[in-house]
Amino acid sequence: MRSYRLEGPKPARMYEVILPKKLGYFGKIEEVLEDLFNEDAIRSVPYVRTLIAEARRRGPDFDEEQWIRTLCQASRGYSIYEMDGRYLSADGPIDERVLVFRFIFHNPIDTLDPRTDVLAASLEVVNYLVAHRFAEELGVEEEIWFLEYTEPRLAIWRKEVDP
């Protein structure tokens, strides 16, 4: 029988993006989330192009390839769940179903380039490659919420590999 070893607890970051659930959004949701795994798609995001241009102006030591690779490696997955709620608007209480996109980031052991700090890149990944894109590209919601949990600890029970 295989055994498990404990990895952690180690620093982690968790983010959630909350967006009203509307059928017309599903195509954009799929595009934005799938783009997280594609370096060319990440490069094409206007905000990313702006950050690259600013970093190049700050100094010649900016490693664009490594930075893009870090963003892509950081976004290794997400979870989606639905939540029903009620909030108070100017017109009174409104019931609404929302989609919640959850991202949990940690620096993996022995899988990434040691120069890659996933925790440092995580804020940019979710805030700008997900939440900001939903806001800009859907363009109709009054608010899209972005929650950041900066102090969570993650423990992983990892199955031992047979020698």
N, C-alpha and C positions, 0 to 999 in steps of 0.2 A: 504494500500500500504506500502511495506517495505521501510525503509530509508537506506541510506548509511552513514557510518562514515569514516572520513579521518584518515588513519594511516600513519603518516609521515608528511612531508618528513624526511627520515632517511638515514643514511649512507648506501651506497651500493657499490658493485664492479661489474664491467662488464668486461668480457673477450671474445675475439673471437679467434678462431683457423681457419686458412685459409689453405685449402688443394686443390690441383688440382682435378677436378671432373673426375674420371675415373671409368668405370663400374667395373673393377677388384677390386676396393677398397671397394665396398659396403658391402661385408661380414665382413671385418675388422672394418669398421665404425660402423656397427650394434653391433659387439662384444664389442668394446671399450665403446660405449655409454651405452649399457645395463649393462656392468660390473659396471658402476657408482652406480647402485642401489643394488649391491650385496656385502656384507661384505667379503665373502669368495673369491670372484673374486678380490676385492681390495687387500686383503692380499697376493694373488698369484703374484701380479705385482712385478718383480724383484726390481725395485727402492723402492717400499714400504717395501719389506723385508730388504733391506739395511738400510733404515731409522729406522726401528724398532730395528735392531741390534745395530745401533749407539746410539739410545735413551736408550736402556737397558744398554749399557756400560757407559753412562753418569751418570746414577743413578737408584736406585731401586724404586724411586717414579714415574717412567713413567707408566702411565695407558694405556696399549696397547688397551684394550677393548674400553675405552672411546675415544681414539684417532681415532681408526678405525670407531667407531660409528659416530664421528664428521665428518669424511671424507664422509661417506655414507649419512648422513643427509644433508650435505652441498650441495651435488649434487642432488638437488630435481627436476631438469628439465633443458631443453635446447631448443633452436630453431635452425633450419637449414634453410638457404636460399642460393640461387645461385647468383653469381655475374659474369658478363663478364668484362674482362679487357684486357689491352695491356701493356706489359712491354718490356723493352729494354734488350736483351740478347747480348752475344758476337757475335752472328750471325745476329743480327738485331731485329726489333720489332717482338714480338710474341703475337698472340691473344690467350686468354685462358679463359675457364670457370672454376670457382672455387666454392667449397662449403665453406660456412662460418657457423661455429658452434658458437652460441652465448649463453653465460651463464651469468645470473644475480644473484648475491648473496646478501642477506640481513639477518640480525638476526631477525627471526620471533618473534612475541610477543606471549607469553603463549603457545608455541607449543614444545619447545625443553628444554632439561636439561639446567639450567642456567649456568652450566660450559662449555656449548658448544658455542664456538665463531666461527660462520660460516664464518665471514669475514676473520678471521685469517687463517682458513683452505682453503679458496677459491683458493689461488694461487697454493698450492700444488695439489689440486684436478684437476684444468684445465691444469696447465703446465705439470704436471708429469703423471696424470692418463689419459690425453687425448693427448695433443700435443706431449709429449715425446714418448708415446706408438705408435702414428701414425708414427713418425720418425723412431723409432727402428724397429717396426714390419712390416712396409711397406718396409723400407730400400732402396727406389729407388729415392726419390725426393732430389733434390739439397737443397731445402729449404721448411720448413713448418713454416708459420708465426703464432706468438702468440702475440696478442695485449692485453694490460692491461689498463683498464680505472679505475683509483683508486679514483677519487673524485666524482662520480655521486651521485645524491640524488634520492631516490625512494619514491613516494607517491602512496598509494593504496587506492582506494575507495572500502571499504568492506561492503557488504550487512549485515545489522543488522539481528541477529537471533531472531525470535519470542520467547517470554518467554514461 
